[in-house]
């Protein structure tokens, strides 16, 4: 994120008060959305040779923020519903739908972020916590993306017992965990830590890109808080 002076000076350009917006965007669990700061950064340095890098990172950031929003919706829906009503009421459908969209967004955010090293030579180590959970996220995303197969008991057009992994809904609504039957991701503290960890990686990757030789002019703008 830009520093305070640079943020305030951008008001006439964009007709917004980004400092106030960014400060107010901190979520209840402490997660700070990253897409808007990177959007502002990209606008300030628009026209530089590094636009592809900005778009790449910003795309990961948008999806990460979107995933966090969906996890918040799942938490709020479960908090409102008595346990006895979670498996038989409309909250079940809301929670499943939001969880599916959260997984889709998170999986793509992880995929894009993991490519920063190979595509742009980012030297920041990819976080082990995210790497450890990536197979679970990818597995759930695959199930949710091919639900029309899973309802027929199929995986890749073949009958497969793994199809049942797509319907592990009790763990979500009763235990507040996403699972494929093998690994789990809690939708409260664990999901928050995962999102924060990936956000920190995007921040560190940005610092790595903007501190390289010949980029002193834009390095001063890449001050995204952790």
C-alpha positions as CSV (number, residue, x, y, z in Angstrom):
1,X,0.0,0.0,0.0
2,X,1.1,3.5,-0.6
3,X,2.4,5.5,2.4
4,X,0.1,8.1,3.9
5,X,1.4,11.1,1.9
6,X,1.1,9.3,-1.4
7,X,-2.3,8.0,-0.6
8,X,-3.7,11.4,0.2
9,X,-2.1,12.9,-2.9
10,X,-3.9,10.4,-5.0
11,X,-7.4,11.8,-4.1
12,X,-7.6,14.3,-6.9
13,X,-6.6,11.7,-9.4
14,X,-9.1,9.0,-8.5
15,X,-11.9,10.9,-6.6
16,X,-11.7,8.6,-3.6
17,X,-10.2,8.8,-0.1
18,X,-8.1,5.6,-0.3
19,X,-6.5,6.0,3.1
20,X,-9.8,5.9,4.9
21,X,-11.1,3.1,2.7
22,X,-8.1,0.9,3.4
23,X,-8.1,1.6,7.1
24,X,-11.8,0.8,7.3
25,X,-11.5,-2.4,5.3
26,X,-9.8,-4.5,8.0
27,X,-12.1,-7.5,8.6
28,X,-13.3,-8.8,12.0
29,X,-10.7,-11.6,12.0
30,X,-7.8,-9.1,11.3
31,X,-7.5,-9.9,7.5
32,X,-6.7,-6.8,5.5
33,X,-7.8,-7.0,1.9
34,X,-5.0,-6.5,-0.5
35,X,-6.6,-6.1,-3.9
36,X,-7.5,-2.4,-3.5
37,X,-3.9,-1.3,-2.4
38,X,-2.5,-3.2,-5.4
39,X,-5.0,-1.6,-7.7
40,X,-4.0,1.8,-6.5
41,X,-0.3,1.0,-6.8
42,X,-0.9,-0.2,-10.4
43,X,-2.7,3.0,-11.3
44,X,0.1,5.1,-9.9
45,X,2.8,3.2,-11.9
46,X,0.6,2.6,-15.0
47,X,2.5,2.6,-18.2
48,X,5.7,1.1,-16.7
49,X,7.3,-2.0,-18.3
50,X,6.0,-4.0,-15.3
51,X,2.3,-3.9,-16.0
52,X,2.2,-7.7,-16.6
53,X,3.6,-8.3,-13.2
54,X,1.1,-6.0,-11.6
55,X,-1.8,-7.6,-13.3
56,X,-0.6,-11.0,-12.4
57,X,-0.3,-10.2,-8.7
58,X,-3.5,-8.1,-8.6
59,X,-5.4,-11.1,-10.1
60,X,-4.2,-13.3,-7.3
61,X,-5.0,-10.6,-4.7
62,X,-8.6,-10.2,-6.0
63,X,-9.3,-13.8,-5.8
64,X,-7.8,-14.1,-2.3
65,X,-10.0,-11.3,-1.1
66,X,-13.0,-12.9,-2.7
67,X,-12.3,-16.2,-1.0
68,X,-12.0,-14.5,2.4
69,X,-15.4,-12.8,1.8
70,X,-17.0,-16.1,1.1
71,X,-15.5,-17.7,4.2
72,X,-16.9,-14.8,6.2
73,X,-20.3,-15.4,4.8
74,X,-20.1,-19.1,5.8
75,X,-19.1,-18.2,9.3
76,X,-21.9,-15.6,9.7
77,X,-24.5,-18.1,8.4
78,X,-23.4,-20.8,10.8
79,X,-23.3,-18.3,13.7
80,X,-26.9,-17.3,13.0
81,X,-28.3,-20.9,12.7
82,X,-28.9,-23.2,15.7
83,X,-27.1,-26.5,15.2
84,X,-30.3,-28.4,15.0
85,X,-31.4,-26.4,11.9
86,X,-28.2,-26.5,10.0
87,X,-28.8,-29.8,8.1
88,X,-32.5,-29.3,7.3
89,X,-33.0,-25.6,6.7
90,X,-32.0,-23.0,4.0
91,X,-28.8,-22.3,5.8
92,X,-27.4,-25.5,4.5
93,X,-27.8,-24.4,0.9
94,X,-26.4,-20.9,1.6
95,X,-23.4,-22.3,3.4
96,X,-22.5,-24.9,0.8
97,X,-22.9,-22.3,-2.0
98,X,-20.6,-19.8,-0.3
99,X,-18.1,-22.5,0.6
100,X,-17.9,-23.7,-3.0
101,X,-17.3,-20.1,-4.3
102,X,-14.7,-19.5,-1.6
103,X,-12.8,-22.7,-2.6
104,X,-12.9,-21.8,-6.3
105,X,-11.5,-18.3,-5.6
106,X,-8.9,-19.6,-3.1
107,X,-7.7,-22.3,-5.4
108,X,-7.1,-19.8,-8.2
109,X,-5.4,-17.4,-5.9
110,X,-3.0,-20.1,-4.8
111,X,-2.4,-21.2,-8.4
112,X,-1.6,-17.7,-9.6
113,X,0.6,-16.9,-6.6
114,X,2.6,-20.1,-7.0
115,X,3.5,-19.1,-10.5
116,X,5.2,-15.8,-9.5
117,X,8.5,-17.5,-9.0
118,X,8.7,-19.4,-12.3
119,X,7.1,-16.6,-14.4
120,X,8.8,-13.6,-13.0
121,X,11.7,-15.0,-11.0
122,X,10.4,-14.1,-7.5
123,X,12.9,-15.4,-5.0
124,X,10.6,-15.3,-2.0
125,X,9.9,-18.9,-0.8
126,X,6.4,-20.0,-1.3
127,X,4.8,-20.5,2.2
128,X,4.9,-24.1,3.4
129,X,1.5,-23.6,5.1
130,X,-0.2,-22.8,1.8
131,X,1.7,-25.6,0.0
132,X,0.5,-28.1,2.6
133,X,-3.1,-27.1,2.2
134,X,-3.0,-26.8,-1.6
135,X,-3.8,-30.5,-2.3
136,X,-7.0,-30.2,-0.2
137,X,-8.1,-27.0,-1.8
138,X,-7.4,-28.4,-5.3
139,X,-9.3,-31.6,-4.5
140,X,-12.3,-29.7,-3.2
141,X,-12.2,-27.3,-6.2
142,X,-12.2,-30.3,-8.6
143,X,-15.1,-31.9,-6.8
144,X,-17.2,-28.7,-6.8
145,X,-16.3,-27.9,-10.4
146,X,-17.5,-31.3,-11.6
147,X,-20.5,-31.8,-9.3
148,X,-22.6,-33.1,-12.2
149,X,-20.2,-36.1,-12.3
150,X,-19.9,-36.5,-8.6
151,X,-23.7,-36.9,-8.2
152,X,-23.4,-39.9,-10.5
153,X,-20.6,-41.4,-8.5
154,X,-18.0,-40.6,-11.1
155,X,-14.5,-39.0,-11.3
156,X,-13.2,-38.2,-14.8
157,X,-16.2,-40.0,-16.3
158,X,-15.5,-43.2,-14.4
159,X,-17.2,-44.7,-11.4
160,X,-15.1,-43.9,-8.4
161,X,-15.6,-44.1,-4.7
162,X,-13.8,-40.7,-4.4
163,X,-17.0,-39.0,-5.8
164,X,-18.5,-39.2,-2.3
165,X,-15.8,-36.8,-1.1
166,X,-17.7,-34.0,-2.7
167,X,-20.6,-34.4,-0.2
168,X,-18.8,-34.1,3.1
169,X,-21.3,-31.4,4.2
170,X,-21.8,-32.5,7.8
171,X,-18.2,-31.6,8.7
172,X,-18.8,-28.0,7.4
173,X,-22.2,-27.3,9.0
174,X,-21.6,-29.2,12.3
175,X,-17.8,-29.0,12.8
176,X,-17.1,-25.8,10.8
177,X,-14.5,-27.7,8.6
178,X,-14.0,-28.1,4.9
179,X,-12.9,-31.7,4.1
180,X,-12.5,-34.1,1.3
181,X,-12.5,-37.0,3.7
182,X,-8.7,-37.0,4.0
183,X,-7.6,-33.5,5.1
184,X,-9.5,-30.7,6.7
185,X,-9.5,-26.9,6.7
186,X,-11.3,-25.1,9.6
187,X,-13.3,-22.2,8.3
188,X,-12.5,-20.0,11.3
189,X,-9.0,-19.4,12.6
190,X,-7.3,-21.9,10.2
191,X,-8.8,-20.3,7.1
192,X,-7.9,-16.8,8.4
193,X,-4.3,-17.8,8.9
194,X,-4.2,-19.4,5.4
195,X,-5.5,-16.2,3.8
196,X,-3.2,-14.0,5.9
197,X,-0.2,-16.2,5.0
198,X,-0.9,-16.0,1.3
199,X,-1.5,-12.3,1.5
200,X,1.9,-11.9,3.2
201,X,3.5,-13.9,0.4
202,X,2.0,-11.6,-2.2
203,X,3.3,-8.6,-0.3
204,X,6.8,-10.0,0.0
205,X,6.8,-11.0,-3.7
206,X,5.8,-7.4,-4.6
207,X,8.8,-6.1,-2.5
208,X,11.1,-8.5,-4.3
209,X,9.9,-7.4,-7.8
210,X,10.0,-3.7,-7.0
211,X,13.4,-3.7,-5.3
212,X,15.3,-5.0,-8.2
213,X,18.0,-3.0,-10.0
214,X,16.5,-0.2,-12.0
215,X,13.2,-0.1,-10.2
216,X,14.0,2.4,-7.5
217,X,11.3,4.7,-9.0
218,X,8.5,2.3,-8.2
219,X,10.0,0.5,-5.2
220,X,9.0,3.4,-2.9
221,X,5.3,2.8,-3.9
222,X,5.1,-0.8,-2.9
223,X,4.5,-0.4,0.8
224,X,1.7,-2.9,1.4
225,X,1.3,-3.5,5.2
226,X,1.4,-7.0,6.6
